[in-house]
Amino acid sequence: MKKIYQTEPIEIEQKIYDVLDELSIDYGVVEHEPLYTAEDLNKIKEQAPGFHAKNLFLRNAKGNKYYLIVAGDEKAVNLKEVKKIIGSTNLSFASEDRLMKVLKLVPGSVNPFSLINDEDRVVELYIEKGLLTGELLNFHPNVNYKTVTISLEGLKKYLNHIGVTLNEIEL
């Protein structure tokens, strides 16, 4: 894949590229207007081939466990169902403050790459089975105005390197 940088990467974005480059993982980068919702992804699908995802940063009822649920961008996600599948108490979206504290990000930028910022390893990652078919995957590199296209094997290599377990979930 071709690496395309239209603007200079900022530090939280650059550390993603540094790890991908260090591990010799092939990836592409597309710059676009900021995207905030899964619906917004339709604007870039022609530029970024492969699966696009919604990334839900959740917490349990006590607020002492965090989960990143990654599902296809058009997939409906029922939090009561997810709660049962992962064996959690009631789930809700983590606040902006919690997102900043745990992943050092603002809303709209969360994705599996973000787990590099989870220094205390408190976030459990669950990716929908349908996204794990070998197709290319697309995620923001800690900023919501760029998208990185990467292979499933590349993502697995990245996650392994940063010490994150990829849990498969059927939604």
URJOJO-V143990 format. One record per pair of residues at least 24 apart in sequence whose ideal C-beta (glycine too) atoms are under 6 Angstrom apart, sorted by the first residue. I is the first residue (numbers start at 0). J is the second residue. D is the distance in Angstrom with one decimal. If there is no record, write none. Layout:
I;J;D + I;J;D
This chain:
0;25;5.3 + 0;26;5.7 + 0;27;3.6 + 1;27;5.7 + 2;28;5.9 + 3;28;5.2 + 5;30;4.2 + 11;141;4.4 + 12;140;4.8 + 12;141;5.1 + 12;142;5.0 + 15;112;4.8 + 15;140;4.3 + 22;156;5.6 + 22;160;5.8 + 24;153;4.1 + 24;156;5.8 + 26;147;5.3 + 26;149;4.6 + 27;148;4.4 + 28;145;5.7 + 28;147;5.6 + 29;146;4.9 + 30;145;5.2 + 33;143;4.9 + 33;144;4.6 + 34;143;5.3 + 35;107;4.4 + 37;72;4.2 + 40;72;4.9 + 43;146;6.0 + 47;137;4.7 + 47;146;4.9 + 47;148;5.2 + 48;135;5.7 + 49;134;5.1 + 49;135;2.8 + 49;136;5.8 + 49;137;5.6 + 49;148;5.8 + 50;130;5.2 + 50;134;5.2 + 50;136;5.4 + 51;137;5.0 + 54;109;4.7 + 54;110;4.8 + 56;93;4.9 + 56;98;5.8 + 56;109;4.7 + 57;90;4.7 + 58;93;4.5 + 59;87;5.0 + 59;88;4.7 + 60;88;4.0 + 60;89;4.5 + 65;101;5.8 + 65;121;5.4 + 65;122;4.4 + 66;123;5.1 + 67;122;5.4 + 67;124;5.0 + 68;125;5.1 + 69;126;4.4 + 70;127;4.3 + 70;170;5.7 + 71;129;5.6 + 74;170;6.0 + 84;168;5.9 + 107;143;4.1 + 108;139;5.5 + 108;141;5.5 + 108;142;5.7 + 108;143;4.9 + 110;138;3.8 + 110;139;5.2 + 111;138;5.9 + 112;138;5.5 + 112;140;5.7 + 113;141;5.8 + 114;163;4.8 + 115;161;5.0 + 124;163;5.6 + 124;165;5.8 + 125;166;4.7 + 125;168;4.2 + 126;165;5.9 + 127;168;5.9 + 127;170;5.2 + 128;167;5.3 + 128;169;4.8
